[in-house]
Amino acid sequence: MSALWTVAWHSAWHRRFGLSVVVVSVALSTFLLLAVERVRHDVRENFSQAVSGTDLIVGARTGAVQLMLYTVFRIGNATNTIEWSSVKDLERDPAVAWVVPLSLGDSHRGFPVVGTTPLYFERFQYGARRALRFAQGKPFVGVFDAVLGAEVAARLGYGLGERLVLSHGKGEIAGTDHADKPFKVVGILARTGTPVDRSVHISLAGMQAIHLDWIAGMPLPGLAVPVDRVQEHDLTPKAVTAALVGLKSRVQVFSLQRRIAEYEAEPLPGVALDELWSTIAVGERALLIMSALVAMVSFAGLVAVIVTGLEQRRRELAVLRSIGAGPREILVLLITECILVTVLGALLGALACTAVVRLLGPWAEAEFGIGVRPAWPGATEWALLSAVVVAGIIASLVPGWRAYRMSLADGLSPKG
């Protein structure tokens, strides 16, 4: 058997330029399969860890995934807002235990700003219903107090008492900073491994205060409201981006969703987290199917290369037959070559997946707050690697059977 492996290796090496294309193709398909599985696993884990203990997310009329991505992960663009009166009506619903409003849209040096209430630090949970903790300081009390996520404080080198200036929107337009109303850091949250780490938290009153003299995203010329005059104005928010809702009983989720959908003042979709997971699962399956199709194309190319190469290898195979190799050994030889190509491609694909995840993982976490980390392959990834090798063996049966059927006379006296 070892002799066959040696012959197969030397034969494959002799045809290395043609087979290298197949190896790259198998490596690419393996890379896609493993990368999709790694991203799928880590994104789902990030999603499940990002928020827990919340039964509904209520926001303006938009897609469920878009609402979730922007509200929880701060990914995408701002949705429409919901009226503050609608939030108060939601709080009065008998099924509702608590409501945490969120106002988004501004930023500080690339980090999103979240306007909310002190209840956020009591009710927001992540992971296995873990509550937020303060590494330093306390929740905001004053209008211009700010609480930083751990990543914001670490990346910008901020500590308690630091003064910071917020930017309107993403701060991409010059002159849209709220420089006349700086905030003071009064608290820094402990690291959570969620988008909370990348957020600057202020009060809803503070969010309203910095926009008193703004309209349509721009400051009103000559109408600036100084900091010491802010308290003279009504700082009750007019609208918010969304609201996290906790219920007295989870069995009331669907009945509350129905009441929210029938709310007369404005359309308010209520998105249950379970619904979002099922929506994402559709995308996961689509990605896996696409990767499997790429793998099938790769193995079709492997079969084509080996079968085409048989026409040039008839004399080689005939010589092997003449020195005592039977049809069964020829079959094993072709299968062995395919296994070598498949295993090499699978290994290269696995190494490429690990390298890309290691290189791009920190960027994805810094940019989107979603950690994709290299890890020892799990059961599903080992199953995918095994499936790639098994598919290679199955693909090798076609050229192997063709070589098995070749006669010695045909090999010694090729046509043409």
C-alpha positions in Angstrom: 0.0 0.0 0.0 2.9 2.4 0.8 4.2 1.8 -2.7 0.9 3.0 -4.2 1.1 6.1 -2.0 4.6 6.8 -3.3 3.6 6.2 -6.9 0.5 8.4 -6.5 2.6 11.2 -4.9 5.2 11.1 -7.7 2.5 11.0 -10.4 0.7 13.9 -8.8 4.0 15.9 -8.5 4.7 15.2 -12.2 1.4 16.9 -13.0 1.6 19.5 -10.3 0.8 22.5 -12.4 -2.5 21.2 -13.6 -3.4 19.7 -10.2 -2.4 22.9 -8.3 -5.4 24.6 -9.9 -7.6 21.9 -8.4 -5.9 22.2 -5.1 -6.6 25.9 -5.0 -10.2 25.3 -6.0 -10.6 22.7 -3.2 -8.9 25.1 -0.8 -11.2 27.9 -1.7 -14.3 25.8 -1.2 -13.0 24.6 2.1 -12.1 28.1 3.1 -15.7 29.3 2.3 -17.3 26.4 4.2 -15.2 26.9 7.3 -15.3 30.7 7.1 -19.1 30.8 6.8 -19.4 28.3 9.7 -17.0 30.3 11.9 -18.7 33.6 11.1 -22.2 32.0 11.6 -21.2 30.6 14.9 -19.5 33.7 16.3 -22.1 36.1 15.0 -24.9 34.1 16.5 -23.0 33.9 19.8 -22.4 37.7 19.7 -26.1 38.2 18.9 -27.2 36.0 21.8 -24.7 37.6 24.1 -25.4 41.2 23.1 -28.8 41.5 24.8 -30.8 39.2 27.1 -33.7 39.7 29.4 -35.4 41.9 26.8 -38.6 40.5 25.4 -39.3 43.1 22.6 -37.6 45.8 20.7 -40.1 48.5 19.6 -39.1 51.0 17.0 -40.4 52.8 13.9 -41.7 50.9 10.9 -38.7 49.2 9.4 -37.3 45.7 8.8 -36.8 43.5 11.9 -33.1 42.9 11.2 -32.4 46.5 10.4 -34.1 47.6 13.7 -32.1 45.0 15.7 -28.8 45.8 14.0 -29.0 49.5 14.6 -30.6 49.4 18.0 -28.3 46.8 19.6 -25.2 46.7 17.4 -25.2 50.3 16.1 -24.7 49.0 12.6 -26.3 50.8 9.6 -28.1 54.1 9.4 -30.6 55.7 11.8 -34.2 54.5 11.4 -37.2 56.7 11.7 -38.1 57.8 15.2 -41.1 57.0 17.4 -43.0 59.7 19.4 -42.3 60.1 23.1 -46.0 59.9 23.7 -46.0 56.4 22.2 -43.3 55.3 24.6 -45.3 56.5 27.5 -48.4 54.7 26.3 -46.3 51.6 26.0 -45.2 51.9 29.6 -48.8 52.0 30.7 -49.6 48.7 29.0 -50.6 46.2 31.8 -48.3 43.5 30.3 -45.2 45.7 30.4 -42.9 45.6 33.4 -40.3 48.1 32.2 -39.3 50.2 29.1 -35.9 51.6 28.3 -35.9 54.2 25.5 -32.9 54.6 23.3 -32.0 57.6 21.2 -29.3 57.2 18.6 -27.7 59.1 15.8 -24.8 61.1 17.3 -21.2 60.0 17.8 -17.9 60.8 19.5 -14.7 60.2 17.5 -16.3 57.3 15.6 -18.1 55.7 18.6 -21.9 55.8 18.7 -23.7 57.9 21.3 -26.7 56.3 23.1 -29.3 58.6 24.8 -31.2 56.7 27.4 -32.4 56.8 31.0 -30.7 55.5 34.3 -33.0 52.5 34.1 -30.7 51.3 31.2 -28.0 50.4 33.7 -30.4 48.4 35.8 -32.4 46.6 33.1 -30.0 46.0 30.2 -28.5 42.5 30.4 -26.2 40.5 28.2 -25.0 36.9 28.0 -26.7 34.7 30.5 -28.7 37.6 32.0 -25.6 39.4 33.3 -26.2 42.9 34.5 -24.0 45.9 33.6 -21.4 46.8 36.1 -19.3 49.9 36.7 -15.6 49.6 36.6 -15.3 53.3 37.8 -17.8 56.0 38.7 -21.6 55.9 38.6 -24.6 56.4 36.3 -25.2 59.8 34.9 -27.3 62.3 37.0 -26.7 65.7 35.4 -27.7 66.8 32.0 -24.2 66.8 30.7 -22.9 63.6 32.4 -21.6 60.7 30.2 -20.9 57.1 30.9 -18.4 55.3 28.7 -18.2 51.8 27.5 -14.9 50.0 28.3 -13.6 50.0 24.7 -14.2 53.8 24.4 -12.3 54.5 27.6 -9.4 52.2 26.7 -9.1 53.3 23.0 -9.3 57.1 23.7 -7.5 57.0 27.1 -10.4 58.6 28.9 -10.9 58.6 32.7 -13.3 60.1 35.1 -13.7 63.8 34.8 -12.7 63.9 31.2 -14.4 66.4 29.0 -15.7 65.3 25.6 -17.5 66.9 22.7 -20.1 65.0 20.8 -20.6 65.2 17.0 -23.9 65.4 15.2 -24.4 62.2 13.2 -21.2 60.4 12.4 -19.2 63.7 12.5 -18.4 63.5 8.8 -19.5 67.1 8.1 -17.4 70.0 9.3 -19.0 72.3 11.8 -21.4 69.7 13.2 -19.8 69.3 16.6 -21.7 70.2 19.7 -18.6 72.0 21.0 -20.6 74.5 23.0 -22.0 71.8 25.2 -19.3 69.4 26.4 -20.0 66.4 28.5 -18.1 65.1 31.6 -17.3 61.5 32.1 -18.9 60.3 35.4 -18.7 56.6 34.9 -16.9 53.8 32.9 -18.6 50.4 32.5 -16.9 47.1 33.0 -16.1 45.2 29.8 -18.9 43.1 28.4 -17.7 41.9 25.1 -20.8 43.5 23.5 -21.5 46.7 21.5 -22.0 48.4 24.9 -18.2 48.6 25.2 -18.1 50.8 22.1 -20.8 53.2 23.2 -21.0 56.6 24.9 -24.1 56.8 27.1 -25.8 60.1 27.9 -29.2 61.0 29.3 -32.2 61.7 27.1 -32.2 65.2 28.6 -28.6 65.6 27.4 -29.5 64.5 24.0 -32.3 67.0 23.8 -30.2 69.8 25.2 -27.5 69.6 22.5 -30.2 69.8 19.9 -32.1 72.7 21.3 -30.6 75.1 18.8 -30.4 72.7 15.9 -32.9 72.0 13.1 -32.7 69.6 10.2 -29.2 68.4 11.3 -27.6 71.9 11.3 -27.2 74.6 14.0 -29.5 77.6 13.9 -27.3 80.7 13.2 -27.6 83.3 16.0 -29.8 81.2 18.2 -27.3 79.3 20.3 -28.5 78.2 23.7 -25.7 78.5 26.3 -25.0 75.8 28.8 -26.2 77.8 31.8 -29.6 78.5 30.1 -30.3 74.9 29.1 -32.3 74.1 32.2 -34.8 76.9 31.3 -36.0 74.8 28.4 -38.2 71.7 28.4 -35.7 68.8 28.0 -38.4 66.1 27.6 -37.5 64.2 24.4 -39.9 64.7 21.4 -39.0 61.3 19.9 -36.6 58.4 20.4 -35.1 55.7 18.1 -36.5 52.6 19.8 -37.3 51.1 23.1 -36.3 47.9 24.9 -39.3 46.3 26.6 -39.5 43.8 29.4 -42.7 42.0 30.1 -44.2 40.7 33.3 -44.6 37.3 31.6 -43.1 36.1 28.3 -46.4 34.4 27.4 -47.8 37.9 26.7 -45.3 38.6 23.9 -47.6 37.8 21.0 -50.6 39.6 22.5 -48.5 42.7 23.1 -47.1 42.5 19.6 -50.7 42.5 18.3 -51.7 45.5 20.4 -48.6 47.4 19.2 -49.3 46.6 15.6 -52.8 48.0 16.0 -51.6 51.1 17.8 -53.5 54.0 16.2 -51.2 56.9 16.8 -48.4 55.5 14.7 -47.2 52.2 13.3 -44.9 50.5 15.8 -43.4 47.1 15.0 -42.5 45.1 18.0 -39.7 42.6 17.2 -39.2 39.6 19.4 -35.6 38.4 19.6 -36.7 34.8 18.8 -38.1 36.1 15.5 -34.8 37.7 14.6 -32.9 34.5 15.2 -35.2 32.7 12.8 -34.8 35.4 10.2 -31.0 35.2 10.5 -31.2 31.4 10.2 -32.5 31.8 6.7 -29.4 33.8 5.8 -27.1 31.2 7.5 -28.6 28.4 5.4 -28.3 30.4 2.2 -24.6 31.0 2.9 -24.0 27.3 3.7 -25.8 26.3 0.5 -23.7 28.7 -1.6 -20.5 27.3 0.0 -21.6 23.8 -0.7 -22.3 24.7 -4.4 -18.8 26.1 -4.6 -17.4 22.8 -3.2 -19.4 20.8 -5.7 -18.0 22.9 -8.6 -14.5 22.3 -7.2 -14.9 18.6 -7.1 -16.4 18.6 -10.6 -13.2 20.3 -11.7 -11.2 17.6 -9.9 -13.0 14.9 -11.8 -12.6 16.8 -15.1 -8.9 17.2 -14.6 -8.3 13.6 -13.6 -10.5 12.2 -16.4 -8.8 14.4 -19.0 -5.4 13.4 -17.8 -6.2 9.8 -18.2 -6.0 10.2 -22.0 -2.4 11.3 -21.6 -1.7 8.6 -19.0 -2.9 5.5 -20.8 0.6 4.3 -21.5 1.7 5.0 -17.9 -1.2 3.0 -16.6 -0.5 0.2 -19.2 3.1 0.0 -18.0 1.9 -0.4 -14.4 -0.4 -3.1 -15.6 2.4 -4.9 -17.5 4.6 -5.0 -14.4 1.9 -6.7 -12.3 -0.5 -4.0 -11.2 -4.1 -5.3 -11.5 -7.2 -3.2 -12.3 -7.9 -3.0 -8.5 -4.5 -1.4 -7.9 -5.1 1.1 -10.7 -8.4 2.0 -9.1 -6.7 2.5 -5.7 -4.0 4.5 -7.4 -6.4 7.0 -8.9 -8.4 7.2 -5.6 -5.2 7.8 -3.7 -4.2 10.7 -6.0 -7.6 12.3 -5.5 -7.3 11.9 -1.7 -3.9 13.6 -1.8 -5.3 16.5 -3.8 -8.4 16.8 -1.6 -6.6 16.6 1.8 -3.9 19.1 0.7 -6.6 21.5 -0.5 -8.6 21.0 2.7 -5.6 21.7 4.8 -4.7 24.9 2.8 -8.3 26.1 3.1 -8.4 25.5 6.9 -5.1 27.4 7.3 -6.3 30.2 5.1 -9.5 30.5 7.1 -7.6 30.6 10.4 -5.2 33.3 9.0 -8.0 35.5 7.7 -10.0 35.3 10.9 -6.9 36.1 12.9 -6.1 39.1 10.7 -9.7 40.5 10.2 -11.2 39.5 13.6 -9.9 42.5 15.5 -11.0 44.9 12.7 -14.5 43.4 12.7 -14.8 43.8 16.5 -13.5 47.3 16.4 -15.7 48.4 13.4 -18.9 46.5 14.2 -18.6 45.3 17.7 -18.9 41.7 16.5 -16.0 39.4 17.6 -14.9 36.7 15.2 -12.1 34.9 16.8 -9.9 32.0 15.7 -10.6 28.8 17.6 -9.9 25.1 17.5 -12.4 23.6 15.1 -15.7 22.6 16.6 -17.8 19.5 15.9 -19.5 21.2 12.9 -16.2 22.3 11.4 -14.7 18.9 11.7 -17.8 17.5 10.1 -17.4 19.9 7.2 -13.7 19.0 6.8 -14.6 15.3 6.8 -17.4 16.0 4.3 -14.8 17.6 2.0 -12.5 14.6 2.1 -15.4 12.2 1.6 -16.6 14.2 -1.3 -13.1 14.0 -2.8 -13.1 10.2 -2.4 -16.5 10.0 -4.1 -15.4 12.2 -6.9 -12.4 10.0 -7.4 -14.6 7.0 -8.2 -15.4 8.3 -11.7 -11.9 8.6 -13.0 -10.9 5.5 -11.0 -13.6 3.4 -12.6 -12.7 4.6 -16.0 -9.0 3.7 -15.4 -10.2 0.3 -14.1 -12.0 -0.3 -17.4 -9.0 0.5 -19.6 -7.5 -2.6 -21.1 -3.9 -3.3 -21.4 -4.0 -3.6 -25.1 -5.7 -0.1 -25.4 -2.9 1.4 -23.2 -0.1 -0.1 -25.3 -1.7 0.7 -28.6 -3.4 4.0 -28.1 -5.6 5.3 -31.0 -4.5 8.2 -33.0 
